[in-house]
Each structure stands twice: as structure tokens, then as C-alpha cells.
């Protein structure tokens, strides 16, 4: 797999070629975006695999984790979700847009072309609802992790956390 820098250049080149008159030119951005996200995630996972393995050992032996270790575990398990929800800057706009669309939909005359207008508003609303739901689901991932690790981990939760970390390590193929 190419390094992240060359993948960013590839993505920038594809973006520079994108034209509003050519949907395929924007579709061409999907693969480089996916490749870049995969590369960045794999690089991060490889960089923390050693400390994560050490944490798994501590958890399996009943040794409590430090706050720094719990923070690293959170980053390893839900760091992508935390980054997304922290960096996303359109959430409030989506909520407002959904409210606007619901209002417009309620005011649409449901006859003739008004029926098609309603379908168009619904298509837009479905996309906005999808973005809202994705954001809230990612936010909930972080909240659940923090809630679970906020108190001292009992043996059951320590075992569960060790399994989750092992699964993430296995999925990273490190």
C-alpha cells in the first residue's frame, strides 16, 4: 500500500479534476479517500500495537490500567469516532436543515408537481437524517466507552475490554 503522503497527492489530483458537470469525477474521489483512511488507521494501529498488547496482558492478570492507558485504549477503540465528532462542524446546520425541510414538506401542496417537490424534499431530508444519525452514533460510541471505563474496571469489564482490544488488534492484521 502506498504511503499516506502519496495517497493525499492522489486524492488532491482527483479533486482538482472534479467537475460539477461530471458526477463520475466526484465518484472518483471515493476510492482514494477510502485508501487514505485505511492507510492512516493502519499506521496509527501499528504505532500503538505494542502498548495495546501490554495493556491486554495487564487486564488479563487483573492489574489496573492507568488513566493514560485507558485514554490510549479509548483512542484505539473509538478514536476515529471521537475525532469525527470533535471535528465535524456541520451538525447544527444539519439539524436546522432538517427542521426547514420538515416545514417546507408540511407546506407543500400534495397535488401535481407538488407531489414531486415533496419527493425531492424527502430525498434531501433522508440524506440529512443519515448524516445526523451517523454523527449521533459515533458520539454514542465514545460516550459508551467513557461510561464503561469511568469507574474502576471489575474483572468482567477488564476481560471485556481485553477482548475488544484483541479484536481490534486482530482486525488490524498487525
N, CA, C and O of each residue as an XYZ file, in Angstrom:
696
protein
N       0.844     -1.186      0.000
C       0.000      0.000      0.000
C       0.888      1.248      0.000
O       1.926      1.276      0.662
N       0.484      2.251     -0.728
C       1.237      3.499     -0.834
C       1.228      4.233      0.507
O       0.341      4.028      1.336
N       2.225      5.088      0.701
C       2.271      5.855      1.942
C       1.200      6.949      1.921
O       0.675      7.310      0.867
N       0.893      7.463      3.109
C      -0.188      8.443      3.248
C       0.058      9.698      2.415
O      -0.878     10.239      1.826
N       1.292     10.163      2.358
C       1.603     11.371      1.581
C       1.269     11.211      0.112
O       0.693     12.113     -0.497
N       1.627     10.069     -0.465
C       1.321      9.873     -1.885
C      -0.178      9.672     -2.094
O      -0.713     10.049     -3.137
N      -0.853      9.087     -1.120
C      -2.314      8.939     -1.232
C      -3.004     10.300     -1.164
O      -3.994     10.532     -1.857
N      -2.486     11.191     -0.336
C      -3.050     12.548     -0.270
C      -2.849     13.257     -1.607
O      -3.758     13.931     -2.091
N      -1.670     13.113     -2.206
C      -1.421     13.719     -3.514
C      -2.373     13.154     -4.563
O      -2.905     13.898     -5.386
N      -2.587     11.838     -4.535
C      -3.509     11.195     -5.469
C      -4.924     11.745     -5.284
O      -5.632     12.008     -6.256
N      -5.318     11.910     -4.044
C      -6.637     12.460     -3.745
C      -6.747     13.897     -4.217
O      -7.761     14.280     -4.803
N      -5.735     14.688     -3.975
C      -5.746     16.088     -4.406
C      -5.809     16.194     -5.932
O      -6.496     17.062     -6.470
N      -5.102     15.320     -6.613
C      -5.139     15.327     -8.078
C      -6.531     14.974     -8.584
O      -7.036     15.605     -9.513
N      -7.156     13.961     -7.972
C      -8.513     13.580     -8.373
C      -9.487     14.719     -8.081
O     -10.398     14.973     -8.869
N      -9.303     15.399     -6.965
C     -10.177     16.516     -6.607
C     -10.013     17.668     -7.596
O     -10.995     18.295     -7.995
N      -8.780     17.939     -7.987
C      -8.525     19.029     -8.937
C      -9.195     18.767    -10.282
O      -9.543     19.709    -10.994
N      -9.376     17.506    -10.632
C     -10.003     17.143    -11.903
C     -11.530     17.091    -11.817
O     -12.205     16.992    -12.841
N     -12.069     17.158    -10.612
C     -13.519     17.039    -10.445
C     -14.241     18.229    -11.073
O     -13.799     19.373    -10.976
N     -15.348     17.926    -11.711
C     -16.149     18.947    -12.380
C     -17.602     18.783    -11.950
O     -18.113     17.665    -11.870
N     -18.258     19.896    -11.676
C     -19.664     19.852    -11.268
C     -20.573     19.306    -12.362
O     -21.716     18.935    -12.095
N     -20.073     19.256    -13.587
C     -20.855     18.710    -14.690
C     -20.617     17.212    -14.885
O     -21.189     16.609    -15.793
N     -19.775     16.608    -14.037
C     -19.398     15.210    -14.220
C     -19.415     14.472    -12.886
O     -18.451     14.534    -12.123
N     -20.513     13.776    -12.612
C     -20.643     13.063    -11.342
C     -19.541     12.029    -11.162
O     -19.084     11.802    -10.041
N     -19.108     11.399    -12.255
C     -18.055     10.385    -12.163
C     -16.756     10.977    -11.622
O     -15.983     10.284    -10.960
N     -16.517     12.252    -11.902
C     -15.286     12.874    -11.409
C     -15.307     12.996     -9.883
O     -14.256     12.971     -9.242
N     -16.485     13.125     -9.313
C     -16.597     13.144     -7.851
C     -16.617     11.727     -7.292
O     -16.077     11.471     -6.216
N     -17.238     10.812     -8.022
C     -17.215      9.408     -7.603
C     -15.781      8.892     -7.562
O     -15.462      8.008     -6.766
N     -14.914      9.438     -8.415
C     -13.515      9.025     -8.455
C     -12.771      9.384     -7.167
O     -11.672      8.881     -6.932
N     -13.349     10.239     -6.340
C     -12.727     10.603     -5.065
C     -12.936      9.524     -4.000
O     -12.180      9.463     -3.031
N     -13.934      8.689     -4.166
C     -14.284      7.711     -3.132
C     -13.151      6.732     -2.852
O     -12.810      6.506     -1.691
N     -12.568      6.155     -3.879
C     -11.515      5.161     -3.665
C     -10.280      5.762     -3.000
O      -9.791      5.191     -2.024
N      -9.748      6.898     -3.488
C      -8.594      7.478     -2.792
C      -8.898      7.867     -1.343
O      -8.033      7.742     -0.475
N     -10.124      8.339     -1.075
C     -10.486      8.658      0.307
C     -10.462      7.412      1.181
O      -9.947      7.441      2.299
N     -11.017      6.323      0.672
C     -11.035      5.067      1.422
C      -9.621      4.552      1.640
O      -9.276      4.136      2.747
N      -8.798      4.575      0.594
C      -7.411      4.121      0.717
C      -6.648      4.950      1.746
O      -5.891      4.406      2.549
N      -6.847      6.258      1.721
C      -6.158      7.129      2.665
C      -6.614      6.848      4.091
O      -5.783      6.737      4.992
N      -7.914      6.732      4.308
C      -8.422      6.435      5.653
C      -7.862      5.109      6.155
O      -7.457      5.006      7.312
N      -7.835      4.100      5.298
C      -7.293      2.799      5.680
C      -5.816      2.906      6.051
O      -5.380      2.347      7.057
N      -5.058      3.622      5.239
C      -3.624      3.785      5.491
C      -3.380      4.507      6.810
O      -2.540      4.080      7.602
N      -4.094      5.581      7.050
C      -3.914      6.343      8.287
C      -4.279      5.501      9.506
O      -3.564      5.514     10.508
N      -5.385      4.774      9.423
C      -5.818      3.920     10.529
C      -4.773      2.824     10.796
O      -4.407      2.568     11.944
N      -4.303      2.190      9.726
C      -3.303      1.133      9.879
C      -2.004      1.677     10.468
O      -1.382      1.017     11.301
N      -1.597      2.847     10.056
C      -0.378      3.465     10.601
C      -0.545      3.738     12.089
O       0.355      3.466     12.883
N      -1.690      4.272     12.459
C      -1.947      4.537     13.874
C      -1.938      3.239     14.672
O      -1.291      3.148     15.716
N      -2.656      2.239     14.178
C      -2.751      0.965     14.895
C      -1.385      0.313     15.049
O      -1.074     -0.230     16.109
N      -0.572      0.359     14.011
C       0.769     -0.225     14.092
C       1.617      0.508     15.133
O       2.425     -0.104     15.832
N       1.423      1.811     15.226
C       2.199      2.609     16.168
C       1.871      2.368     17.624
O       2.704      2.616     18.496
N       0.664      1.886     17.902
C       0.262      1.666     19.297
C       0.065      0.188     19.624
O      -0.367     -0.136     20.730
N       0.369     -0.711     18.700
C       0.127     -2.140     18.920
C       0.873     -2.666     20.139
O       0.312     -3.436     20.919
N       2.126     -2.265     20.315
C       2.912     -2.735     21.461
C       2.280     -2.365     22.791
O       2.035     -3.244     23.617
N       2.010     -1.082     23.019
C       1.361     -0.701     24.278
C      -0.026     -1.345     24.461
O      -0.419     -1.647     25.587
N      -0.757     -1.552     23.375
C      -2.073     -2.192     23.481
C      -1.897     -3.646     23.931
O      -2.653     -4.124     24.777
N      -0.918     -4.342     23.380
C      -0.656     -5.734     23.808
C      -0.282     -5.779     25.287
O      -0.712     -6.672     26.017
N       0.517     -4.816     25.722
C       0.897     -4.756     27.132
C      -0.338     -4.533     28.009
O      -0.456     -5.129     29.080
N      -1.246     -3.683     27.560
C      -2.488     -3.441     28.313
C      -3.332     -4.699     28.403
O      -3.911     -4.990     29.449
N      -3.401     -5.436     27.320
C      -4.179     -6.678     27.320
C      -3.616     -7.625     28.375
O      -4.370     -8.257     29.115
N      -2.294     -7.721     28.441
C      -1.661     -8.555     29.456
C      -2.024     -8.099     30.863
O      -2.348     -8.920     31.721
N      -1.970     -6.792     31.102
C      -2.334     -6.262     32.418
C      -3.785     -6.593     32.749
O      -4.091     -7.018     33.863
N      -4.672     -6.397     31.786
C      -6.092     -6.677     32.013
C      -6.314     -8.155     32.326
O      -7.097     -8.487     33.216
N      -5.641     -9.033     31.613
C      -5.789    -10.483     31.807
C      -5.253    -10.927     33.169
O      -5.707    -11.928     33.723
N      -4.278    -10.171     33.708
C      -3.698    -10.510     35.001
C      -4.315     -9.718     36.150
O      -3.845     -9.811     37.284
N      -5.354     -8.946     35.873
C      -6.045     -8.218     36.934
C      -5.336     -6.970     37.408
O      -5.681     -6.432     38.460
N      -4.361     -6.499     36.667
C      -3.645     -5.278     37.027
C      -4.412     -4.080     36.481
O      -4.731     -4.036     35.293
N      -4.710     -3.109     37.339
C      -5.469     -1.938     36.859
C      -4.676     -1.120     35.838
O      -3.448     -1.050     35.884
N      -5.409     -0.515     34.928
C      -4.797      0.369     33.931
C      -4.716      1.779     34.489
O      -5.555      2.190     35.291
N      -3.703      2.513     34.061
C      -3.591      3.921     34.432
C      -4.567      4.735     33.567
O      -5.118      4.226     32.591
N      -4.763      5.969     33.932
C      -5.633      6.856     33.142
C      -5.055      7.024     31.741
O      -5.804      7.032     30.765
N      -3.738      7.159     31.626
C      -3.112      7.285     30.308
C      -3.359      6.034     29.463
O      -3.605      6.140     28.262
N      -3.297      4.865     30.075
C      -3.558      3.625     29.340
C      -5.017      3.548     28.895
O      -5.315      3.124     27.779
N      -5.921      3.965     29.783
C      -7.338      3.981     29.400
C      -7.577      4.969     28.257
O      -8.376      4.704     27.358
N      -6.888      6.099     28.294
C      -7.015      7.066     27.197
C      -6.513      6.467     25.883
O      -7.109      6.685     24.828
N      -5.416      5.714     25.952
C      -4.895      5.065     24.751
C      -5.868      3.993     24.267
O      -6.101      3.861     23.066
N      -6.435      3.230     25.199
C      -7.423      2.209     24.812
C      -8.618      2.868     24.128
O      -9.118      2.366     23.122
N      -9.074      3.999     24.681
C     -10.190      4.716     24.059
C      -9.814      5.166     22.655
O     -10.597      5.019     21.717
N      -8.628      5.709     22.516
C      -8.181      6.169     21.209
C      -8.109      5.012     20.217
O      -8.463      5.164     19.048
N      -7.649      3.860     20.689
C      -7.514      2.686     19.827
C      -8.877      2.154     19.395
O      -9.054      1.743     18.249
N      -9.841      2.163     20.320
C     -11.162      1.581     20.050
C     -12.113      2.593     19.409
O     -12.842      2.251     18.477
N     -12.110      3.826     19.897
C     -13.108      4.800     19.450
C     -12.496      6.134     19.039
O     -13.206      7.136     18.957
N     -11.208      6.162     18.782
C     -10.552      7.417     18.431
C     -11.057      8.032     17.146
O     -11.123      9.255     17.021
N     -11.417      7.184     16.179
C     -11.957      7.714     14.929
C     -13.286      8.412     15.178
O     -13.557      9.462     14.597
N     -14.112      7.830     16.039
C     -15.408      8.432     16.359
C     -15.222      9.733     17.138
O     -15.921     10.715     16.886
N     -14.286      9.740     18.078
C     -14.032     10.946     18.859
C     -13.538     12.063     17.953
O     -13.986     13.204     18.070
N     -12.613     11.739     17.044
C     -12.080     12.757     16.129
C     -13.180     13.291     15.219
O     -13.287     14.499     15.008
N     -13.991     12.392     14.684
C     -15.070     12.816     13.794
C     -16.025     13.772     14.505
O     -16.344     14.836     13.975
N     -16.483     13.400     15.702
C     -17.464     14.245     16.392
C     -16.841     15.550     16.875
O     -17.530     16.566     16.965
N     -15.558     15.535     17.184
C     -14.881     16.763     17.614
C     -14.654     17.705     16.431
O     -14.744     18.923     16.583
N     -14.362     17.152     15.265
C     -14.013     17.981     14.108
C     -15.204     18.345     13.221
O     -15.143     19.321     12.473
N     -16.275     17.573     13.299
C     -17.448     17.827     12.445
C     -18.032     19.196     12.776
O     -18.313     19.495     13.937
N     -18.210     20.021     11.756
C     -18.702     21.379     12.003
C     -20.041     21.670     11.317
O     -20.464     22.826     11.274
N     -20.708     20.657     10.786
C     -21.991     20.874     10.116
C     -23.186     20.336     10.891
O     -24.323     20.487     10.445
N     -22.953     19.712     12.041
C     -24.052     19.053     12.744
C     -25.222     19.997     12.998
O     -26.362     19.658     12.680
N     -24.966     21.162     13.559
C     -26.062     22.101     13.845
C     -26.760     22.544     12.557
O     -27.974     22.748     12.549
N     -26.012     22.691     11.491
C     -26.615     23.039     10.197
C     -27.534     21.919      9.719
O     -28.600     22.182      9.163
N     -27.120     20.666      9.936
C     -27.970     19.538      9.533
C     -29.281     19.547     10.306
O     -30.350     19.322      9.739
N     -29.189     19.811     11.610
C     -30.393     19.841     12.443
C     -31.325     20.951     11.963
O     -32.532     20.742     11.841
N     -30.773     22.116     11.695
C     -31.575     23.229     11.200
C     -32.164     22.921      9.823
O     -33.328     23.221      9.557
N     -31.351     22.318      8.949
C     -31.823     21.976      7.610
C     -32.958     20.963      7.675
O     -33.921     21.067      6.914
N     -32.862     19.998      8.563
C     -33.948     19.028      8.702
C     -35.228     19.724      9.157
O     -36.312     19.415      8.661
N     -35.111     20.652     10.087
C     -36.287     21.422     10.522
C     -36.889     22.211      9.377
O     -38.110     22.264      9.225
N     -36.033     22.826      8.567
C     -36.512     23.590      7.409
C     -37.221     22.667      6.425
O     -38.295     23.000      5.922
N     -36.633     21.525      6.153
C     -37.237     20.583      5.209
C     -38.581     20.071      5.708
O     -39.512     19.904      4.919
N     -38.690     19.822      6.998
C     -39.959     19.359      7.558
C     -41.033     20.446      7.409
O     -42.192     20.154      7.112
N     -40.627     21.702      7.620
C     -41.568     22.812      7.468
C     -42.022     22.929      6.013
O     -43.218     23.036      5.740
N     -41.074     22.909      5.087
C     -41.396     23.014      3.664
C     -42.290     21.858      3.242
O     -43.256     22.050      2.503
N     -41.970     20.670      3.708
C     -42.771     19.496      3.364
C     -44.210     19.668      3.842
O     -45.153     19.310      3.135
N     -44.371     20.212      5.033
C     -45.714     20.441      5.566
C     -46.496     21.491      4.803
O     -47.726     21.474      4.816
N     -45.803     22.407      4.135
C     -46.444     23.475      3.382
C     -46.637     23.134      1.909
O     -47.265     23.899      1.176
N     -46.106     21.997      1.466
C     -46.169     21.620      0.057
C     -47.573     21.151     -0.303
O     -48.177     20.353      0.412
N     -48.085     21.662     -1.430
C     -49.387     21.200     -1.935
C     -49.180     19.821     -2.545
O     -48.387     19.657     -3.472
N     -49.875     18.865     -2.038
C     -49.687     17.485     -2.463
C     -50.583     17.140     -3.639
O     -51.468     16.288     -3.552
N     -50.323     17.835     -4.746
C     -51.031     17.564     -5.997
C     -50.136     18.005     -7.149
O     -49.328     18.921     -6.998
N     -50.281     17.363     -8.277
C     -49.489     17.713     -9.457
C     -48.001     17.688     -9.164
O     -47.495     16.758     -8.536
N     -47.291     18.741     -9.634
C     -45.850     18.824     -9.423
C     -45.486     18.975     -7.953
O     -44.349     18.707     -7.566
N     -46.430     19.395     -7.141
C     -46.191     19.479     -5.695
C     -45.826     18.119     -5.116
O     -45.055     18.034     -4.160
N     -46.380     17.054     -5.696
C     -46.038     15.703     -5.245
C     -44.555     15.416     -5.509
O     -43.871     14.826     -4.673
N     -44.068     15.842     -6.683
C     -42.657     15.640     -6.998
C     -41.756     16.515     -6.136
O     -40.671     16.096     -5.732
N     -42.214     17.732     -5.857
C     -41.460     18.603     -4.953
C     -41.321     17.931     -3.585
O     -40.251     17.969     -2.978
N     -42.397     17.323     -3.109
C     -42.364     16.636     -1.817
C     -41.355     15.489     -1.845
O     -40.618     15.282     -0.881
N     -41.324     14.750     -2.944
C     -40.354     13.665     -3.072
C     -38.929     14.224     -3.019
O     -38.054     13.645     -2.375
N     -38.704     15.349     -3.696
C     -37.385     15.984     -3.663
C     -36.996     16.413     -2.252
O     -35.854     16.222     -1.833
N     -37.936     16.988     -1.527
C     -37.671     17.398     -0.137
C     -37.377     16.173      0.728
O     -36.496     16.209      1.587
N     -38.108     15.109      0.501
C     -37.895     13.878      1.272
C     -36.517     13.291      0.968
O     -35.825     12.840      1.881
N     -36.109     13.291     -0.304
C     -34.766     12.800     -0.654
C     -33.698     13.588      0.102
O     -32.761     13.008      0.653
N     -33.842     14.892      0.124
C     -32.893     15.745      0.836
C     -32.932     15.445      2.335
O     -31.887     15.335      2.976
N     -34.120     15.314      2.882
C     -34.278     15.038      4.315
C     -33.648     13.697      4.689
O     -33.033     13.576      5.748
N     -33.795     12.695      3.832
C     -33.198     11.384      4.132
C     -31.679     11.481      4.213
O     -31.063     10.856      5.078
N     -31.074     12.254      3.327
C     -29.617     12.420      3.379
C     -29.199     13.149      4.653
O     -28.206     12.780      5.280
N     -29.942     14.173      5.038
C     -29.625     14.922      6.256
C     -29.823     14.034      7.484
O     -28.996     14.042      8.395
N     -30.912     13.271      7.510
C     -31.153     12.362      8.635
C     -30.011     11.347      8.737
O     -29.576     11.017      9.840
N     -29.529     10.857      7.610
C     -28.408      9.907      7.616
C     -27.168     10.542      8.246
O     -26.498      9.908      9.061
N     -26.860     11.780      7.879
C     -25.704     12.473      8.465
C     -25.892     12.677      9.965
O     -24.960     12.467     10.741
N     -27.091     13.083     10.377
C     -27.377     13.296     11.793
C     -27.217     11.988     12.562
O     -26.576     11.958     13.613
N     -27.791     10.919     12.046
C     -27.710      9.622     12.716
C     -26.274      9.136     12.816
O     -25.864      8.633     13.862
N     -25.512      9.277     11.753
C     -24.112      8.864     11.782
C     -23.346      9.620     12.863
O     -22.594      9.020     13.631
N     -23.538     10.923     12.923
C     -22.871     11.735     13.940
C     -23.250     11.271     15.345
O     -22.382     11.076     16.196
N     -24.547     11.094     15.582
C     -25.007     10.697     16.911
C     -24.536      9.292     17.291
O     -24.236      9.033     18.456
N     -24.471      8.389     16.319
C     -23.967      7.038     16.590
C     -22.487      7.074     16.963
O     -22.063      6.386     17.892
N     -21.709      7.867     16.249
C     -20.286      7.978     16.566
C     -20.087      8.613     17.941
O     -19.225      8.188     18.710
N     -20.878      9.619     18.238
C     -20.804     10.271     19.550
C     -21.147      9.264     20.651
O     -20.498      9.243     21.697
N     -22.151      8.444     20.420
C     -22.562      7.444     21.409
C     -21.472      6.394     21.626
O     -21.306      5.916     22.748
N     -20.721      6.019     20.576
C     -19.597      5.082     20.737
C     -18.612      5.598     21.772
O     -18.163      4.849     22.640
N     -18.281      6.866     21.679
C     -17.331      7.468     22.606
C     -17.929      7.516     24.007
O     -17.258      7.178     24.982
N     -19.174      7.930     24.109
C     -19.831      8.036     25.414
C     -19.889      6.666     26.099
O     -19.611      6.553     27.293
N     -20.251      5.626     25.340
C     -20.325      4.278     25.929
C     -18.960      3.830     26.446
O     -18.853      3.277     27.541
N     -17.924      4.070     25.653
C     -16.588      3.667     26.097
C     -16.221      4.412     27.372
O     -15.752      3.803     28.334
N     -16.427      5.702     27.386
C     -16.069      6.505     28.567
C     -16.899      6.113     29.779
O     -16.384      6.080     30.897
N     -18.161      5.819     29.576
C     -19.019      5.405     30.678
C     -18.516      4.081     31.263
O     -18.485      3.902     32.480
N     -18.131      3.177     30.399
C     -17.667      1.864     30.839
C     -16.359      1.963     31.614
O     -16.160      1.225     32.580
N     -15.478      2.850     31.215
C     -14.164      2.943     31.850
C     -14.074      4.058     32.885
O     -12.999      4.292     33.436
N     -15.170      4.747     33.160
C     -15.139      5.865     34.108
C     -14.851      5.387     35.524
O     -14.220      6.096     36.308
N     -15.310      4.194     35.848
C     -15.077      3.641     37.178
C     -14.012      2.561     37.067
O     -13.637      2.144     35.972
N     -13.541      2.124     38.208
C     -12.541      1.051     38.206
C     -13.130     -0.164     37.486
O     -14.288     -0.523     37.697
N     -12.321     -0.786     36.641
C     -12.785     -1.938     35.879
C     -12.817     -3.171     36.774
O     -11.795     -3.573     37.330
N     -14.001     -3.765     36.907
C     -14.057     -5.040     37.620
C     -13.552     -6.127     36.677
O     -13.257     -5.852     35.514
N     -13.454     -7.349     37.168
C     -12.887     -8.444     36.370
C     -13.665     -8.658     35.074
O     -13.075     -8.914     34.025
N     -14.999     -8.551     35.152
C     -15.823     -8.760     33.960
C     -15.534     -7.703     32.901
O     -15.318     -8.037     31.736
N     -15.528     -6.426     33.296
C     -15.271     -5.350     32.336
C     -13.825     -5.361     31.851
O     -13.555     -5.036     30.695
N     -12.892     -5.735     32.733
C     -11.493     -5.833     32.313
C     -11.350     -6.906     31.234
O     -10.643     -6.706     30.246
N     -12.017     -8.041     31.422
C     -11.983     -9.107     30.417
C     -12.621     -8.672     29.112
O     -12.121     -8.974     28.029
N     -13.729     -7.962     29.227
C     -14.416     -7.462     28.036
C     -13.527     -6.468     27.283
O     -13.428     -6.527     26.057
N     -12.884     -5.560     28.013
C     -12.002     -4.594     27.370
C     -10.826     -5.310     26.710
O     -10.427     -4.951     25.602
N     -10.273     -6.311     27.373
C      -9.177     -7.074     26.775
C      -9.634     -7.726     25.473
O      -8.896     -7.715     24.487
N     -10.836     -8.292     25.456
C     -11.362     -8.918     24.237
C     -11.556     -7.896     23.123
O     -11.228     -8.160     21.966
N     -12.086     -6.735     23.474
C     -12.290     -5.684     22.469
C     -10.953     -5.253     21.876
O     -10.825     -5.107     20.661
N      -9.960     -5.049     22.735
C      -8.635     -4.655     22.249
C      -8.035     -5.748     21.369
O      -7.436     -5.456     20.334
N      -8.198     -7.005     21.780
C      -7.687     -8.116     20.966
C      -8.369     -8.163     19.602
O      -7.718     -8.393     18.583
N      -9.683     -7.946     19.588
C     -10.420     -7.949     18.317
C      -9.931     -6.825     17.407
O      -9.769     -7.027     16.204
N      -9.697     -5.656     17.969
C      -9.199     -4.546     17.151
C      -7.794     -4.832     16.627
O      -7.470     -4.504     15.486
N      -6.961     -5.446     17.471
C      -5.629     -5.825     17.001
C      -5.726     -6.845     15.869
O      -5.020     -6.740     14.865
N      -6.599     -7.825     16.038
C      -6.756     -8.862     15.005
C      -7.292     -8.270     13.716
O      -6.856     -8.654     12.631
N      -8.231     -7.339     13.819
C      -8.798     -6.740     12.611
C      -7.785     -5.849     11.904
O      -7.890     -5.607     10.702
N      -6.807     -5.364     12.659
C      -5.769     -4.533     12.059
C      -4.697     -5.368     11.379
O      -3.847     -4.834     10.667
N      -4.736     -6.689     11.597
C      -3.753     -7.614     10.998
C      -2.322     -7.194     11.305
O      -1.476     -7.167     10.411
N      -2.053     -6.872     12.549
C      -0.692     -6.441     12.933
C       0.144     -7.643     13.334
O       1.313     -7.492     13.688
